[in-house]
């Protein structure tokens, strides 16, 4: 786990912090897009990698293409830690 965590870029960590702060939504899709503060994330490749890597997931089931709140998985919380400043 720590090896994977060390490989995450600053941008990926910032994206995970936004999810932890409940500022992110994602599309229900096999290639989920991430939206932060209502805007499409500038690096969807990283967003896809975080989802496929098991760091974040949709908070609820939804029809394909729908936007739902994103949430961290235990692996995502391990990266950001327990202390996340509110937005």
Secondary structure in CASP SS format (residue, H / E / C, confidence):
PFRMAT SS
TARGET T0000
AUTHOR 0000-0000-0000
METHOD secondary structure of the structure
MODEL  1
X C 1.00
X H 1.00
X H 1.00
X H 1.00
X H 1.00
X H 1.00
X H 1.00
X C 1.00
X C 1.00
X H 1.00
X H 1.00
X H 1.00
X H 1.00
X H 1.00
X H 1.00
X H 1.00
X H 1.00
X H 1.00
X H 1.00
X H 1.00
X C 1.00
X C 1.00
X C 1.00
X E 1.00
X E 1.00
X E 1.00
X E 1.00
X C 1.00
X C 1.00
X C 1.00
X C 1.00
X C 1.00
X C 1.00
X E 1.00
X E 1.00
X E 1.00
X C 1.00
X C 1.00
X E 1.00
X E 1.00
X C 1.00
X C 1.00
X C 1.00
X H 1.00
X H 1.00
X H 1.00
X H 1.00
X H 1.00
X H 1.00
X H 1.00
X H 1.00
X H 1.00
X C 1.00
X C 1.00
X C 1.00
X E 1.00
X E 1.00
X E 1.00
X C 1.00
X C 1.00
X C 1.00
X C 1.00
X C 1.00
X C 1.00
X C 1.00
X C 1.00
X E 1.00
X E 1.00
X E 1.00
X E 1.00
X E 1.00
X E 1.00
X C 1.00
X H 1.00
X H 1.00
X H 1.00
X H 1.00
X H 1.00
X H 1.00
X H 1.00
X C 1.00
X C 1.00
X C 1.00
X C 1.00
X C 1.00
X C 1.00
X C 1.00
END
